[in-house]
Amino acid sequence: MKNLKDKILKVLTKKNYSYSELAAHVFLTEAELDLVLENNTIEIRTLENISKELRIPLYSFFRKKIENFEIEKESYYNVNIWGEDDENKPNLDLMVLHKENKELREEIFNKNLLISELEAKIKKK
């Protein structure tokens, strides 16, 4: 498992964002940020600000690989930005989101039909 600083550096590299820019964003010097990351004494507020700035979920910093994980059932929590297959990950997430979107649209359509039928029954009475 990578340490927190390694994870942050990996995301910074992918987003063409510098470590000094991130430190400035959270109102710390690079040395202060190094210290709190290396000693695991970073405040949750600071970590939350980092996650917002990098546009990654806060819980992804603590995420470990889970065996027997079923993406279809728990896709929202399948944000493993540290995995070996990072290059393929966005496409997989996008496919899952499209599938969920389609299912939600179908469910909304069916519920709207049910509502229309119930409204028609009420009007007939």
Secondary structure, DSSP 8 states (H G I E B T S, - for coil): ---HHHHHHHHHHHTT--HHHHHHHTT--HHHHHHHHHTT---HHHHHHHHHHHT--GGGGT----TT--TTTSGGG---TTSTTTTTHHHHHHHHHHHHHHHHHHHHHHHHHHHHHHHHHHHH-
